[in-house]
């Protein structure tokens, strides 16, 4: 009986920790190099908020890892544009990105209007929604791939 309970507890934590370790990848299936940013919900016990992180670069045909530990949300947002900024791959959800300044950024509360006032380099972009693919028991698959096509 004790072994069965121990096995069930181990199975429970193993299954639910899958999302904690699941990884998000981006595949550039276009013929042009692109820059990518993504937005994720931070659902820690101490603070809840949307944040954006970027910029990541991907050459044509290249697959890059955007993040590990996607959490328990069912989706993530992303925005991509060609390096020369002649094309963008946008959506309907307005979030902040950083233009100019440092090459990498992390903007906490990226959906809040007041946050834009904290930096002249913060600009609104419209992000696309990407729904995580489900695997066993309805949990997110361990590897998630956003595949950017024309």
NUVO-769097 format. One line per 5 residues: number of its first residue (from 1); their letters; for each residue z negated, x, y of C-alpha. Coordinates in nm, 3 decimals, m for minus. Each point is the difference from the previous one (the first is absolute). Layout:
residues N
NUM) a) Z:X:Y ~ ...
***
This chain:
residues 150
1) xxxxx) 0.000:0.000:0.000 ~ m0.095:0.280:0.241 ~ 0.333:0.175:m0.072 ~ 0.191:m0.321:0.073 ~ m0.173:m0.044:0.335
6) xxxxx) 0.062:0.366:0.087 ~ 0.365:m0.039:m0.097 ~ 0.038:m0.312:0.213 ~ m0.161:0.168:0.300 ~ 0.228:0.303:m0.042
11) xxxxx) 0.306:m0.225:m0.030 ~ m0.102:m0.199:0.309 ~ m0.038:0.309:0.219 ~ 0.313:0.162:m0.142 ~ 0.215:m0.304:0.074
16) xxxxx) m0.134:m0.056:0.350 ~ 0.016:0.366:0.096 ~ 0.378:0.002:m0.061 ~ 0.066:m0.132:0.352 ~ m0.231:0.261:0.145
21) xxxxx) 0.221:0.274:m0.143 ~ 0.338:m0.169:0.026 ~ 0.252:0.190:0.210 ~ 0.260:m0.113:0.252 ~ 0.338:0.177:0.006
26) xxxxx) 0.302:m0.034:0.225 ~ 0.356:0.056:m0.126 ~ 0.276:0.055:0.253 ~ 0.310:m0.152:m0.162 ~ 0.201:0.020:0.321
31) xxxxx) 0.245:0.275:0.098 ~ m0.202:0.107:0.304 ~ m0.337:0.174:0.046 ~ m0.273:m0.242:0.110 ~ m0.349:0.005:0.146
36) xxxxx) m0.255:m0.241:m0.147 ~ m0.337:m0.139:0.097 ~ m0.214:m0.247:m0.195 ~ m0.283:m0.240:0.075 ~ m0.286:m0.081:m0.230
41) xxxxx) m0.309:m0.217:0.016 ~ m0.321:0.202:m0.014 ~ m0.251:m0.207:m0.189 ~ m0.299:0.228:m0.008 ~ m0.349:m0.143:m0.009
46) xxxxx) m0.063:0.118:0.356 ~ 0.315:m0.088:0.190 ~ 0.309:m0.215:m0.055 ~ 0.318:0.070:0.193 ~ 0.373:0.066:m0.018
51) xxxxx) 0.103:0.360:0.045 ~ 0.335:0.173:0.027 ~ 0.080:0.350:m0.117 ~ 0.314:0.206:0.050 ~ 0.242:0.159:0.051
56) xxxxx) 0.136:0.104:m0.340 ~ 0.353:0.133:m0.046 ~ 0.232:m0.066:m0.294 ~ 0.345:0.144:m0.055 ~ 0.273:m0.211:m0.167
61) xxxxx) m0.091:m0.053:m0.367 ~ m0.349:0.146:0.048 ~ m0.319:m0.168:m0.122 ~ m0.326:0.083:0.176 ~ m0.360:m0.105:m0.055
66) xxxxx) m0.145:m0.194:0.293 ~ m0.355:m0.055:m0.125 ~ m0.240:m0.019:m0.292 ~ m0.258:m0.269:m0.057 ~ 0.187:m0.308:0.119
71) xxxxx) m0.307:m0.222:m0.041 ~ m0.007:m0.366:m0.098 ~ 0.240:m0.144:0.256 ~ 0.314:m0.163:m0.130 ~ 0.232:0.161:0.254
76) xxxxx) 0.056:0.277:0.251 ~ 0.222:0.018:0.309 ~ 0.250:0.271:0.085 ~ 0.243:0.090:0.274 ~ 0.285:0.249:m0.032
81) xxxxx) 0.265:0.134:0.232 ~ 0.273:0.260:m0.022 ~ m0.095:0.339:0.139 ~ 0.251:m0.046:0.283 ~ m0.151:m0.351:0.064
86) xxxxx) 0.339:m0.174:m0.022 ~ m0.120:m0.236:m0.278 ~ m0.335:m0.151:m0.080 ~ m0.130:m0.190:m0.299 ~ m0.244:m0.243:0.153
91) xxxxx) m0.161:m0.333:m0.074 ~ m0.215:m0.266:0.163 ~ m0.349:0.152:0.031 ~ m0.078:0.178:0.324 ~ m0.215:0.314:m0.033
96) xxxxx) m0.050:0.316:0.200 ~ 0.159:0.339:m0.067 ~ m0.029:0.322:0.194 ~ 0.308:0.135:0.178 ~ m0.002:0.355:0.129
101) xxxxx) m0.317:0.199:m0.022 ~ m0.104:0.131:m0.339 ~ 0.224:m0.033:m0.305 ~ m0.257:m0.182:m0.212 ~ m0.208:m0.295:0.112
106) xxxxx) m0.260:m0.243:m0.125 ~ m0.062:m0.303:0.220 ~ m0.304:m0.212:m0.080 ~ 0.020:m0.369:0.108 ~ 0.377:0.039:0.032
111) xxxxx) 0.045:m0.377:0.038 ~ m0.221:m0.030:0.309 ~ 0.144:m0.020:0.352 ~ m0.294:0.188:0.152 ~ 0.081:0.299:m0.221
116) xxxxx) 0.339:0.050:0.167 ~ m0.177:0.073:0.329 ~ m0.179:0.300:m0.152 ~ 0.317:0.214:m0.011 ~ 0.325:m0.002:0.192
121) xxxxx) 0.167:0.124:m0.321 ~ m0.088:m0.318:m0.193 ~ 0.295:m0.236:m0.041 ~ 0.046:m0.331:m0.183 ~ 0.240:m0.011:m0.295
126) xxxxx) 0.074:m0.285:m0.239 ~ m0.099:0.090:m0.356 ~ 0.144:m0.135:m0.326 ~ m0.224:m0.143:m0.270 ~ 0.009:0.158:m0.346
131) xxxxx) m0.173:m0.197:m0.277 ~ m0.156:0.213:m0.270 ~ 0.147:m0.046:m0.345 ~ m0.249:m0.130:m0.254 ~ m0.081:0.152:m0.335
136) xxxxx) m0.256:m0.071:m0.269 ~ m0.253:m0.275:0.081 ~ 0.172:m0.068:0.331 ~ m0.112:0.329:0.156 ~ 0.231:0.224:0.200
141) xxxxx) 0.204:0.247:m0.203 ~ m0.122:0.359:0.020 ~ 0.313:0.116:0.184 ~ 0.156:m0.218:0.269 ~ 0.346:0.083:0.139
146) xxxxx) 0.144:m0.120:0.330 ~ 0.375:0.050:m0.045 ~ 0.181:0.010:0.334 ~ 0.364:m0.109:m0.022 ~ 0.255:m0.100:0.261
***
